[in-house]
Amino acid sequence: MTDSDKPKLLIIEDDPGLQRQLRWAYEAHDVIIVGSRVEAINALRVHEPAVVTLDLGLPPDPDGTSEGFATLQEILKLKPTTKVIVASGHGARESAQRAIALGAYDFYQKPIDIDHLGLIVGRAFHVATLEEENRRLAEVGNTAGLGGIITGAPAMQKVCQMVERVATADVSVMLLGASGTGKELLAKGMHEVSRRAKSAFVAINCAAIPDNLLEAELFGYEKGAYTGAIKTTEGKIELAQKGTLFLDEVGDIPLPVQVKLLRFLQERVIERIGGRRTIEVDVRIVCATHQNLEQMIVEGRFREDLYYRLAEIVVKIPPLAERVGDATLLAHAFLSKFNKTHSRHLKGFTPEALDAINRWAWPGNVREMENRMKRAVIMSEGPRINAIDLDLADQLGEPEMLNLKSVREEADRRAINTSIARTDGNISNAAKLLGISRPTFYDLIKQYNIKLS
C-alpha cells in the first residue's frame, strides 16, 4: 500500500522524541508531523486529514494550553468534520472538559500510552469513515425523494417511483402504512407532479374530527342548516376543486358518511348539508390509513364498494425499521433542520448515538424520529448529540448507551478491577495482564479513584 492509499493522520507535537515514537507507532497511516500552529494549519489545508492528534502544549506556550486551544479552534473552523484528539499534562480534567466543549473528538492524558492512543485513533478513523458515508448517502437521499421524502432504501425508492408513475393517471390512490411513515408527504408529492399541481391540495384527517362534524367538514353546509350555521360554508371537497383531496385515516369515516362519499365518487356531485342543489366537483381522491380495511369490511365497519372506489391503486409504504440506512439519513437531515430553526450549532452524533439510531426499531416511524431529534437538538449540552439526548440510552445496554469518554472509562474500570481480582491484588501481574506498564497502571488507579484492598 502506497502512502497515498493510507489514511492520513496529522500529528501536532513539538517534542522531537515523541514525534519519532508516534511516527513509528503509526506505520499503517500516512503520517504528517508538525510542531506548531502555523505548520498544522498549512498541513490541514494541503492534506485534509480525517484525524488529528494535538498536543495542547505548543510553542510559544509549551507549558500552557493557550496555543493548543487556539489550534483546535482554527482546525474545527476550517474543517469541522475533523476528528481532533487532544493531549495535555496540564490540568488534565479542566483541559479535557474545555476541549470536548469546543468540539474535540476525544482526549488523552500524558504520559502517552501508545496502545491506548492507538485504540482512540483507530476508532476516530472508523467514525470519520461512517460519517463521510452518511453524508454521501444523505446527499443522494435529499435529491431522490418525491415530495421531500429522504431515502436511500430500495424499498422506499420503489414506493416513490410507483407514486410518480400513478401521479399522471387520474385514478384514486390508497396509501397503506403505519402512522408516521410519510403518507401525507407522498400524497403532496403525487399532487405536485400531477396535472392538477396548479390547483389546491386539501388534506383532512378523518380521525381528528368528531363523527357528527365530519360530514359538514367534507360536504359543507348551507346557512341555517342547523343551529350555529350562520353562513354558507364550502366543504373540503369543494375547496379541492380541480385539485387533490387527501383523506387521511379514511378507515375512521363513519358508515353514514361513507354512503355519501360513495355517491360523490360515483356521480362526482355533492350536496351541502341543508342544500337542495347538486354541485359538480372535479377532484382527485388520495386516501391513507394504517388500519386493515379488508378486515373492517368483513366486520361490517367499512363498505366494500367504497373501498374499491378509493383503492383503484394501492401503494404500501414500508415502516422506517424496514428502510435500511434511512434512520441515519433522516437523523442528519433533522439535525440540519433543527440546528437552523433553533439556532444551534451541533456538529453531529456520538458513535453511541449512531448505534442507537440504527438499532432502535422506530415504532413511531419518521414522526418519532423528528420528535426525538427536535428534543435532542434543543436539550443537548455537548457539541454532538448522544444516546441520552435521544432518550435511547436504555435501548442498548451497557456500555453502548453512554458517550465515548464514559464508555472508555467504564471499560477501563472493569478491566482494572478484573485484573486485580485475577492476580489477588498483585499490581505488577495485573499490569502485565492488561499489557501496560506498572506506572501507567498506578496512574489509571489514581485517575479512576479505584481503592485497593
GUMINU-424692 format. One line per field, with one value per residue (C-alpha): x, y, z; residue in three letters. Coordinates in pm, 1 decimal. Layout:
! GUMINU-424692
x: c(X ...)
y: c(Y ...)
z: c(Z ...)
aa: c(Ala ...)
END
This chain:
! GUMINU-424692
x: c(0.0 140.6 125.6 -147.5 -367.7 -318.6 -549.0 -391.6 -307.6 -184.3 21.3 76.3 359.5 666.8 872.4 1120.3 1137.4 760.8 749.4 976.0 785.3 447.4 567.4 695.2 368.9 151.5 322.8 -19.5 -105.7 20.5 162.8 221.3 403.6 424.9 526.1 340.0 0.4 109.6 252.0 -61.1 -297.6 -84.5 -81.6 -456.4 -513.2 -281.5 -358.2 -713.3 -659.2 -963.8 -795.0 -558.1 -374.4 -296.9 -66.1 -212.2 132.4 260.6 511.5 511.2 318.2 471.5 399.3 37.4 -257.5 -347.1 -173.3 -313.3 -670.1 -623.7 -503.2 -803.3 -1049.3 -884.5 -881.4 -1251.5 -1333.9 -1159.3 -1271.1 -1548.3 -1563.1 -1203.3 -1168.8 -926.0 -780.9 -615.2 -348.0 -211.4 -40.8 -155.2 -474.2 -597.0 -956.9 -1020.4 -844.4 -1048.2 -1376.2 -1287.7 -1155.6 -1468.5 -1686.4 -1500.0 -1563.7 -1268.9 -1345.9 -1162.5 -893.6 -599.8 -363.5 14.1 231.1 118.3 26.2 80.1 -155.6 -431.1 -389.9 -386.9 -733.1 -865.9 -713.0 -848.4 -1198.4 -1174.2 -1090.2 -1378.6 -1625.6 -1490.9 -1545.4 -1902.2 -1986.7 -1845.1 -2055.8 -2362.0 -2304.9 -2270.8 -2589.6 -2769.5 -2683.1 -2827.4 -3131.4 -3206.3 -3237.5 -3401.0 -3725.2 -4066.8 -4231.9 -3925.5 -3903.2 -3546.6 -3448.1 -3168.6 -3352.3 -3451.3 -3793.0 -3883.4 -3732.9 -3955.7 -4258.1 -4158.1 -4118.2 -4459.5 -4624.2 -4462.4 -4598.1 -4956.1 -4946.5 -5017.8 -5306.8 -5625.3 -5719.2 -5792.4 -5490.1 -5481.9 -5162.2 -5127.7 -4875.7 -4822.9 -4860.9 -4565.9 -4435.8 -4484.7 -4820.8 -4914.8 -4573.3 -4622.1 -4974.6 -4839.0 -4560.4 -4814.3 -5016.7 -4709.5 -4616.3 -4974.2 -5167.6 -5357.8 -5048.4 -5162.6 -5481.5 -5529.0 -5405.7 -5653.0 -5593.3 -5831.9 -5759.8 -6079.9 -5975.2 -5928.4 -6284.3 -6586.7 -6828.8 -7112.0 -6892.7 -6708.0 -6995.0 -7004.3 -6626.6 -6632.1 -6950.1 -7008.1 -7342.6 -7595.6 -7681.3 -7943.8 -7888.5 -7858.6 -7808.8 -7489.2 -7478.6 -7477.5 -7336.0 -7298.1 -6967.9 -6790.5 -6661.7 -6316.7 -6432.4 -6537.2 -6224.0 -6016.6 -6188.7 -5960.6 -5701.7 -5638.0 -5826.5 -5622.2 -5832.5 -5603.5 -5717.1 -6003.2 -6085.3 -6228.9 -6507.4 -6843.8 -7077.4 -7340.0 -7069.9 -6924.1 -7256.0 -7247.2 -6879.7 -6952.0 -7226.3 -6982.3 -6723.6 -6983.2 -7154.6 -6895.3 -7157.5 -7222.0 -7499.1 -7418.5 -7596.9 -7927.9 -7894.9 -8114.8 -7899.8 -7621.0 -7274.5 -7035.3 -6683.6 -6371.7 -6140.4 -5881.4 -5902.1 -5591.5 -5653.2 -5444.3 -5487.0 -5289.2 -5589.8 -5672.0 -5968.5 -6024.2 -6078.8 -6304.9 -6512.7 -6555.0 -6663.5 -6912.7 -6732.2 -6625.0 -6820.2 -6670.5 -6799.4 -6640.0 -6312.3 -6288.6 -6370.1 -6092.8 -5836.1 -5802.9 -5428.7 -5285.9 -4938.7 -4790.2 -4537.0 -4270.2 -4208.7 -3882.5 -3748.1 -3754.8 -3587.1 -3224.2 -2997.5 -3275.7 -3276.5 -2925.3 -3010.5 -3318.3 -3129.7 -2873.6 -3146.9 -3341.7 -3021.2 -2956.2 -3316.9 -3339.5 -2990.5 -3124.4 -3467.2 -3332.6 -3005.1 -2788.9 -2451.6 -2433.3 -2166.9 -2321.4 -2365.8 -2152.6 -2079.0 -2316.9 -2596.0 -2549.2 -2551.3 -2871.5 -3036.5 -2954.3 -3060.7 -3385.6 -3699.7 -3866.9 -4224.9 -4340.8 -4154.0 -4038.8 -4265.9 -4097.9 -3755.9 -3849.6 -3977.9 -3672.5 -3434.4 -3610.9 -3588.4 -3225.3 -3116.8 -3284.5 -3160.2 -2809.7 -2535.0 -2236.5 -2113.6 -2262.7 -2591.9 -2557.5 -2791.5 -2911.6 -3015.6 -3226.5 -3376.0 -3243.4 -2991.8 -3195.1 -3214.6 -2853.1 -2747.6 -2406.1 -2181.7 -2315.0 -2568.4 -2306.8 -2086.4 -1748.6 -1545.6 -1771.9 -1768.9 -1388.6 -1366.0 -1615.7 -1430.1 -1101.9 -1252.8 -1390.0 -1060.8 -857.5 -1085.4 -1089.4 -710.4 -667.2 -910.7 -744.0 -395.3 -501.1 -401.3 -52.5 -7.5 284.9 98.5 -223.8 -37.9 115.1 -227.5 -352.8 -39.3 57.8 340.9 321.4 340.9 57.3 -147.8 -98.5 -191.4 -519.2 -595.0 -544.5 -739.0 -1044.4 -1017.2 -1004.8 -945.8 -700.5 -793.4)
y: c(0.0 339.6 643.3 790.3 487.0 507.4 710.5 1048.0 1118.8 1463.7 1468.2 1807.6 1758.3 1973.6 1713.4 1550.9 1230.7 1188.6 1274.8 978.8 748.2 839.9 810.6 459.6 365.7 457.6 285.6 183.5 551.3 830.9 1031.5 1406.3 1552.2 1922.8 2116.3 2449.1 2602.3 2761.1 2431.4 2248.6 2475.9 2455.0 2074.5 2072.2 2274.8 2057.1 1706.4 1739.1 1456.9 1290.8 1254.0 1481.9 1426.6 1756.1 1830.4 2135.8 2245.9 2405.4 2689.4 2975.2 2841.8 2493.9 2499.6 2605.6 2529.8 2860.7 2785.2 2432.7 2552.2 2821.5 2547.9 2328.2 2609.0 2701.0 2339.0 2294.0 2626.9 2527.4 2163.0 2093.9 1721.0 1663.9 1422.9 1603.2 1400.8 1633.2 1562.2 1757.2 1705.7 2047.2 2047.4 1735.8 1737.2 2105.0 2081.1 1773.1 1941.5 2254.0 2060.2 1847.3 2157.7 2320.8 2018.6 1784.0 1420.5 1277.6 1343.3 1154.4 1242.4 1237.5 1039.9 877.1 509.2 424.9 125.1 322.2 612.2 370.1 244.5 601.1 688.0 370.2 442.0 802.1 685.1 436.9 705.7 950.2 688.8 621.6 990.6 1053.0 767.5 901.6 1246.8 1096.0 896.0 1198.2 1399.2 1123.3 1083.3 1454.6 1476.4 1142.2 1150.6 1251.0 1529.4 1582.8 1217.8 1148.2 793.3 575.8 248.8 48.3 -37.3 329.3 438.6 182.6 337.6 686.2 560.0 393.4 709.1 913.3 671.5 683.9 1061.9 1131.4 883.1 1039.7 749.5 720.4 606.4 444.4 472.2 197.3 228.7 275.1 616.0 844.7 675.8 982.7 917.0 1285.3 1376.2 1116.4 1245.1 1600.0 1473.7 1295.4 1616.7 1824.3 1607.6 1558.9 1769.0 1913.7 2071.5 2430.2 2376.4 2316.4 2027.2 1990.1 1748.1 1632.4 1391.3 1192.6 1056.2 1403.2 1524.9 1406.0 1187.1 1440.5 1712.6 1514.3 1530.7 1910.8 1931.1 1721.8 1843.3 2189.0 2331.5 2597.7 2891.4 2786.4 2413.8 2369.0 2575.0 2774.3 2760.1 3138.8 3137.9 2904.4 2721.3 2515.1 2172.7 2026.7 1853.1 2182.5 2358.8 2098.8 2176.9 2082.4 1970.5 1683.8 1586.3 1383.4 1179.4 1070.3 784.3 705.2 398.0 629.1 763.0 659.4 445.8 719.3 947.5 655.6 631.7 998.7 979.9 677.7 872.1 1154.6 913.9 753.2 1067.3 1339.4 1567.4 1671.8 1833.1 2055.4 1985.5 2169.5 2225.3 2103.5 2161.3 1935.3 2076.5 1923.3 1879.3 1764.4 1631.7 1357.1 1148.0 1019.5 845.0 681.0 455.4 240.9 13.7 -319.1 -213.5 -564.5 -689.9 -391.7 -488.8 -841.2 -691.7 -458.6 -139.4 -30.4 -50.4 -284.4 -77.9 235.5 52.2 -40.2 317.8 451.7 180.0 180.3 185.5 64.7 168.9 2.2 213.5 28.2 127.4 301.9 -18.8 -181.7 112.1 8.4 307.6 566.0 623.6 769.6 978.6 1121.1 1191.0 1400.1 1578.6 1665.9 1774.2 2022.0 2141.6 2193.7 2343.0 2621.9 2663.2 2663.8 2848.2 2559.4 2452.3 2082.4 1904.5 1560.1 1245.4 1041.7 683.7 558.0 779.6 646.9 293.3 365.3 520.5 219.2 -38.4 121.3 -15.2 329.5 216.9 574.8 585.6 917.5 1122.1 967.2 1038.1 1402.0 1446.3 1282.3 1487.1 1812.9 1746.8 1634.7 1945.2 2169.2 1981.9 1866.2 2017.9 1887.4 1954.8 1624.5 1450.7 1138.3 848.1 1010.5 1324.0 1099.5 922.1 594.3 518.5 228.2 50.6 -53.2 -179.9 -109.0 31.2 134.9 383.7 615.2 874.4 755.4 901.8 739.2 406.7 400.4 495.8 228.3 -30.2 74.9 42.9 -304.2 -419.8 -284.9 -439.2 -771.2 -779.7 -700.4 -975.3 -1233.0 -1159.9 -1139.3 -773.4 -814.9 -483.7 -595.0 -904.4 -706.0 -453.1 -736.2 -892.6 -567.3 -517.9 -185.9 -63.2 -59.0 327.3 351.8 107.7 322.6 635.8 471.4 360.0 717.3 866.4 647.6 660.6 281.2 159.2 -124.1 -357.8)
z: c(0.0 -100.6 126.4 -93.2 -16.8 359.2 586.1 662.4 1026.2 1125.6 1448.5 1609.1 1860.0 1927.7 2119.5 1873.6 2080.0 2081.0 1711.1 1632.1 1866.7 1716.9 1357.9 1431.4 1603.1 1301.9 1012.0 875.5 827.8 609.1 899.7 874.5 1177.4 1258.6 1567.7 1555.2 1486.4 1157.6 1030.1 1148.2 957.1 644.1 668.2 722.6 406.8 198.5 326.0 470.3 723.9 877.7 1218.8 1409.6 1738.0 1908.1 2199.2 2370.5 2494.3 2174.3 2134.0 2213.6 2517.0 2568.9 2941.9 2898.2 2669.6 2504.2 2173.6 2167.5 2215.3 1950.8 1711.2 1796.3 1726.4 1397.9 1276.4 1351.7 1192.2 868.7 863.9 1120.8 1043.1 1157.2 1448.5 1679.5 1969.0 2219.5 2482.2 2774.0 3104.9 3226.1 3434.0 3256.2 3381.3 3306.5 2970.6 2876.8 2958.6 2764.9 2464.9 2436.6 2474.8 2185.2 1962.4 2012.7 1933.7 2236.1 2496.2 2644.2 2925.5 2920.0 2963.5 2641.4 2633.9 2266.8 2268.3 2437.3 2198.8 1907.0 2001.5 2016.3 1679.2 1520.1 1647.2 1524.3 1170.7 1183.7 1290.2 1029.6 757.3 873.0 887.6 540.2 401.7 581.0 431.5 86.0 126.0 268.2 -42.0 -259.2 -38.5 -24.5 -401.1 -477.6 -281.8 -409.6 -214.5 3.6 110.7 228.0 148.1 23.2 87.1 -222.3 -72.3 -23.6 -353.9 -523.6 -349.7 -469.0 -824.9 -814.2 -682.4 -960.9 -1221.3 -1095.4 -1041.8 -1408.6 -1420.2 -1282.4 -1055.9 -684.2 -482.8 -140.5 64.7 323.7 603.3 974.7 1135.7 1075.1 758.6 537.6 374.8 352.9 210.0 -63.0 -131.3 -167.5 -391.0 -609.3 -638.4 -725.0 -1024.1 -1147.8 -1398.9 -1101.7 -946.5 -1014.4 -813.5 -441.1 -231.1 56.2 343.1 615.0 898.4 934.0 1274.1 1421.6 1358.3 1561.1 1366.6 1385.5 1233.3 965.5 712.9 738.5 702.9 386.5 214.5 362.3 472.3 382.8 604.6 859.3 801.7 1177.2 1490.6 1456.3 1074.2 1034.7 682.0 387.0 407.9 145.2 246.9 185.9 -132.2 -291.7 -172.0 -360.3 -693.6 -986.9 -732.5 -492.0 -174.9 72.2 314.9 596.0 823.8 589.9 799.0 1067.2 845.5 999.2 787.0 718.2 578.5 380.1 194.2 97.0 -1.5 -222.3 -403.2 -471.5 -613.3 -837.9 -964.6 -899.7 -746.1 -386.4 -186.2 108.2 434.9 420.3 45.6 -238.4 -545.2 -664.9 -718.3 -969.0 -837.5 -1023.4 -756.2 -737.6 -420.0 -245.6 85.6 353.5 652.7 893.6 951.0 784.5 569.8 435.7 789.8 859.2 553.6 692.2 1025.4 853.9 959.4 610.9 284.6 27.0 -266.4 -122.4 -72.6 -440.3 -542.4 -321.6 -386.9 -764.2 -699.8 -365.7 -252.0 56.3 247.2 449.0 811.7 895.6 1052.9 706.3 530.4 576.0 632.6 626.8 1002.7 983.1 677.2 847.2 1168.7 980.9 785.9 1101.7 1275.2 994.5 1001.8 1377.1 1401.1 1180.6 1337.4 1694.5 1624.5 1742.0 1602.7 1689.1 1485.8 1457.9 1663.8 1900.2 1786.8 2057.8 1925.0 1571.9 1706.3 1899.9 1593.4 1378.4 1638.9 1758.8 1589.6 1549.9 1622.4 1562.5 1230.4 1081.7 1309.5 1613.8 1463.0 1405.6 1761.3 1921.1 1707.1 1783.5 2156.7 2129.5 1939.7 2196.0 2504.0 2404.1 2619.0 2421.3 2068.2 1947.9 2015.3 2227.0 2300.5 2622.3 2430.2 2205.6 2508.3 2369.0 2642.5 2783.7 2448.8 2405.7 2743.3 2888.5 2765.6 2423.9 2551.0 2705.2 2537.8 2413.7 2701.4 2961.2 2776.8 2774.1 3140.4 3240.3 3032.1 3196.0 3543.4 3471.7 3320.6 3613.6 3875.5 3690.7 3659.3 4031.3 4123.5 3897.5 4033.2 4401.2 4418.1 4269.6 4085.5 3869.7 3748.1 3699.8 3482.9 3276.9 3235.5 3082.8 2873.7 3030.0 3249.4 3629.0 3641.3 3386.4 3593.5 3903.9 3705.2 3599.0 3955.4 4070.9 3778.1 3838.5 4216.8 4247.0 4600.4 4658.5 4942.3)
aa: c(Met Thr Asp Ser Asp Lys Pro Lys Leu Leu Ile Ile Glu Asp Asp Pro Gly Leu Gln Arg Gln Leu Arg Trp Ala Tyr Glu Ala His Asp Val Ile Ile Val Gly Ser Arg Val Glu Ala Ile Asn Ala Leu Arg Val His Glu Pro Ala Val Val Thr Leu Asp Leu Gly Leu Pro Pro Asp Pro Asp Gly Thr Ser Glu Gly Phe Ala Thr Leu Gln Glu Ile Leu Lys Leu Lys Pro Thr Thr Lys Val Ile Val Ala Ser Gly His Gly Ala Arg Glu Ser Ala Gln Arg Ala Ile Ala Leu Gly Ala Tyr Asp Phe Tyr Gln Lys Pro Ile Asp Ile Asp His Leu Gly Leu Ile Val Gly Arg Ala Phe His Val Ala Thr Leu Glu Glu Glu Asn Arg Arg Leu Ala Glu Val Gly Asn Thr Ala Gly Leu Gly Gly Ile Ile Thr Gly Ala Pro Ala Met Gln Lys Val Cys Gln Met Val Glu Arg Val Ala Thr Ala Asp Val Ser Val Met Leu Leu Gly Ala Ser Gly Thr Gly Lys Glu Leu Leu Ala Lys Gly Met His Glu Val Ser Arg Arg Ala Lys Ser Ala Phe Val Ala Ile Asn Cys Ala Ala Ile Pro Asp Asn Leu Leu Glu Ala Glu Leu Phe Gly Tyr Glu Lys Gly Ala Tyr Thr Gly Ala Ile Lys Thr Thr Glu Gly Lys Ile Glu Leu Ala Gln Lys Gly Thr Leu Phe Leu Asp Glu Val Gly Asp Ile Pro Leu Pro Val Gln Val Lys Leu Leu Arg Phe Leu Gln Glu Arg Val Ile Glu Arg Ile Gly Gly Arg Arg Thr Ile Glu Val Asp Val Arg Ile Val Cys Ala Thr His Gln Asn Leu Glu Gln Met Ile Val Glu Gly Arg Phe Arg Glu Asp Leu Tyr Tyr Arg Leu Ala Glu Ile Val Val Lys Ile Pro Pro Leu Ala Glu Arg Val Gly Asp Ala Thr Leu Leu Ala His Ala Phe Leu Ser Lys Phe Asn Lys Thr His Ser Arg His Leu Lys Gly Phe Thr Pro Glu Ala Leu Asp Ala Ile Asn Arg Trp Ala Trp Pro Gly Asn Val Arg Glu Met Glu Asn Arg Met Lys Arg Ala Val Ile Met Ser Glu Gly Pro Arg Ile Asn Ala Ile Asp Leu Asp Leu Ala Asp Gln Leu Gly Glu Pro Glu Met Leu Asn Leu Lys Ser Val Arg Glu Glu Ala Asp Arg Arg Ala Ile Asn Thr Ser Ile Ala Arg Thr Asp Gly Asn Ile Ser Asn Ala Ala Lys Leu Leu Gly Ile Ser Arg Pro Thr Phe Tyr Asp Leu Ile Lys Gln Tyr Asn Ile Lys Leu Ser)
END
